[in-house]
Amino acid sequence: MEKMNQKEWRSEYVSEILKVHPGAIHLFDTYKNIHCVETPITVADFCEKYQVPVEEMEAVLNEMIEVSYVEAVGAREWELDFLVDFLINIHHKYLRRTTPLLQEKIQQVKVEKADPSVKVLMQILLRVKKELLPMISTTENAIFPYIKQITRAYKSKESYGELLVSTLRKPIAQQLNAEIVMMEEIIAGVRIQSNYYCIDQLGEELRSLVVHLKAFDFQVQRHIQLKKEVLLPKSLEIEAALNKS
């Protein structure tokens, strides 16, 4: 099927694209091994400077931004039992493992070289440790088992489905929405405080930190998409269906 509404990017500034779609930095790096995109420079100017066909760049940008992680891996077709286990073993484990490593990276930045934003980044990561990690533990212990229960009842067409919902109902929307909002706030803060787009202007310690923060941003965005676009709506749909049975 022919794709509709293909956007023309040539007049857009690269820096503005990266603010909204930070993962696109990897695309620009593919064509030219740079980590600092000059500002102001449009996509057309970038393509002319590095001898990239502008139509090719626009096509790849459209494909990259149109296809979300959820669509790319077919997550909408996953069973909720599998999605829950995937979130625990991949994304929750990533947060628990990576947060202390990022804190250590920040602490390695020499005080005399540290930008004030480094202190803010430390506060953001403390929020991950003190607020987000306990929140996802609550989700694992209370919300995920309930989601698995109602999923099994729905798939098996159990007669006790409505009773299960009425007696064991958990605040799925409240809990998952709180997680999603917090993760979005954390990533927004990380992007403001870390200069993703001019990494070559940074010292060695800060450059290493920003590389790790880019990876953190990338993984948390995937985490958000799975919960926001798949787990939350599908869980609420199953719960509503059982409540009517």
C-alpha positions in Angstrom: 0.0 0.0 0.0 1.3 3.4 -0.9 2.2 5.6 2.1 0.2 8.8 2.4 1.1 12.2 3.8 4.8 11.8 3.4 6.3 14.9 5.1 8.9 17.1 3.3 11.8 17.6 5.8 14.2 19.6 3.7 13.3 23.0 5.1 13.3 21.7 8.7 16.3 22.5 11.0 18.2 19.4 12.0 18.4 20.7 15.6 14.6 21.0 15.8 14.1 17.5 14.4 16.4 16.1 17.1 14.6 17.9 19.9 11.4 16.0 19.0 13.0 12.8 17.7 16.3 12.4 19.4 16.8 8.9 18.0 17.2 10.5 14.5 20.8 11.4 15.6 21.8 7.9 14.6 20.4 8.5 11.1 22.5 11.7 10.6 25.5 9.8 12.0 25.0 7.1 9.4 25.6 9.6 6.6 28.4 11.5 8.3 30.2 10.4 11.4 29.3 13.5 13.4 28.0 14.0 16.9 27.6 17.7 16.6 25.0 19.0 14.1 25.7 22.7 13.2 22.9 25.1 14.0 21.2 26.5 12.2 21.3 24.0 9.4 18.4 22.6 7.5 18.0 19.1 6.2 18.6 20.4 2.7 21.8 22.2 3.7 23.0 19.1 5.6 22.3 16.9 2.6 24.2 19.3 0.3 27.1 19.6 2.6 27.6 15.9 3.1 26.4 14.9 -0.5 23.3 13.0 0.6 20.3 12.8 -1.8 17.7 14.9 0.0 14.9 12.7 -1.3 16.6 9.7 0.3 17.0 11.5 3.6 13.4 12.5 3.6 12.2 9.0 2.8 14.3 7.5 5.7 13.2 10.2 8.1 9.5 9.5 7.3 10.0 5.7 7.7 12.0 6.1 11.0 9.5 8.5 12.5 6.3 6.8 11.2 7.2 3.3 12.4 7.2 3.2 16.2 8.9 0.5 18.3 5.5 -1.0 19.1 4.8 -1.4 15.4 8.3 -2.6 14.5 8.2 -5.5 16.9 4.5 -6.3 16.5 3.8 -5.7 20.2 0.1 -5.1 19.6 -0.1 -8.8 18.7 1.6 -10.0 21.9 -0.3 -11.9 24.6 -0.4 -9.7 27.7 1.2 -12.5 29.8 4.2 -12.3 27.5 4.2 -8.5 27.5 4.2 -8.3 31.3 7.2 -10.8 31.5 9.0 -8.8 28.7 8.6 -5.6 30.7 9.9 -7.1 33.9 12.8 -9.0 32.4 13.9 -6.3 29.8 12.7 -2.8 30.7 12.4 -3.0 34.5 15.6 -4.9 34.8 17.3 -2.3 32.5 16.2 0.6 34.8 17.4 -1.2 37.9 20.8 -2.0 36.4 21.4 1.2 34.5 20.4 3.9 37.1 23.3 3.2 39.5 25.7 3.0 36.5 24.6 6.5 35.3 24.9 7.9 38.8 28.5 6.5 38.8 29.2 8.1 35.5 28.0 11.5 36.7 30.2 11.2 39.8 33.2 10.6 37.6 32.8 14.1 36.0 35.4 16.3 37.6 34.0 19.0 39.8 36.0 21.8 38.1 34.7 20.7 34.7 31.1 20.0 35.7 28.4 22.1 34.1 25.5 23.0 36.5 23.3 20.7 34.5 25.3 17.7 35.8 24.0 18.4 39.3 20.5 18.5 37.9 21.0 15.2 36.1 22.1 13.7 39.4 18.8 14.9 40.9 16.9 13.4 38.0 18.6 10.0 38.5 17.9 10.2 42.3 14.2 10.6 41.3 14.5 7.4 39.2 16.0 5.6 42.2 13.7 6.9 44.9 10.4 7.3 43.1 10.3 5.4 39.8 12.0 2.2 40.8 9.7 1.7 43.9 6.8 2.5 41.6 7.6 -0.2 39.1 8.1 -2.7 42.0 4.5 -1.9 43.1 3.4 -2.5 39.6 5.2 -5.9 39.5 3.8 -7.0 42.9 0.2 -5.7 42.5 -0.8 -4.7 39.0 1.0 -7.3 36.9 -0.4 -10.3 38.7 -3.9 -8.9 38.4 -3.4 -8.3 34.7 -2.3 -11.9 34.3 -5.4 -13.1 36.2 -7.9 -11.2 34.2 -6.1 -12.1 31.0 -6.4 -15.8 31.8 -10.0 -15.5 32.8 -10.8 -13.7 29.6 -9.0 -16.1 27.3 -10.6 -19.1 29.1 -14.1 -17.5 29.1 -14.3 -18.2 32.8 -17.7 -17.6 34.4 -16.1 -15.9 37.4 -14.6 -13.2 35.3 -16.9 -10.4 36.5 -16.6 -11.6 40.1 -12.8 -11.5 39.7 -12.9 -7.9 38.5 -15.4 -6.7 41.2 -13.5 -8.3 44.1 -9.8 -8.0 43.1 -9.9 -4.9 40.9 -6.6 -3.0 40.9 -6.0 0.7 39.8 -4.4 -0.3 36.4 -5.0 3.1 34.8 -3.9 5.1 37.8 -0.7 3.2 38.4 0.4 2.9 34.8 -0.4 6.5 33.9 1.6 7.6 36.9 4.6 5.6 35.7 4.2 6.9 32.2 4.0 10.5 33.3 7.0 10.2 35.5 9.1 8.5 32.8 8.1 11.2 30.3 9.1 13.9 32.8 12.4 12.2 33.6 13.3 11.9 29.9 12.3 15.5 29.2 14.6 16.6 32.1 17.5 14.5 30.8 17.1 16.0 27.3 17.1 19.6 28.6 20.1 19.1 30.8 22.3 17.0 28.5 23.4 18.5 25.2 22.8 15.5 22.9 23.4 17.5 19.8 26.9 18.9 20.3 28.6 16.1 22.0 32.0 16.9 20.3 32.1 20.2 22.2 32.1 18.3 25.5 35.0 17.1 27.6 35.8 13.4 27.7 33.9 12.6 31.0 30.8 14.5 29.8 31.0 13.0 26.4 31.0 9.5 27.9 28.1 10.4 30.2 26.0 11.8 27.3 26.5 8.7 25.2 25.1 6.6 28.1 22.2 9.1 28.5 21.3 8.7 24.8 21.0 5.0 25.3 18.9 5.5 28.5 16.6 7.9 26.6 16.2 5.3 23.8 15.3 2.5 26.1 12.9 4.4 28.3 11.1 5.7 25.2 10.5 2.1 24.2 9.4 1.3 27.8 6.9 4.2 27.6 5.5 3.1 24.2 4.9 -0.5 25.4 2.9 0.6 28.5 1.1 3.5 26.9 0.2 2.1 23.6 -0.3 -1.6 24.4 -0.4 -2.7 28.0 -2.7 0.0 29.4 -5.4 0.0 26.6 -5.4 -3.8 26.2 -5.7 -4.4 30.0 -8.5 -1.9 30.4 -10.3 -3.5 27.4 -10.1 -7.0 28.9 -11.2 -5.6 32.3 -14.2 -3.9 30.8 -15.2 -7.0 28.8 -15.1 -9.2 31.9 -17.1 -6.6 33.8 -19.9 -7.0 31.3 -19.9 -10.8 31.2 
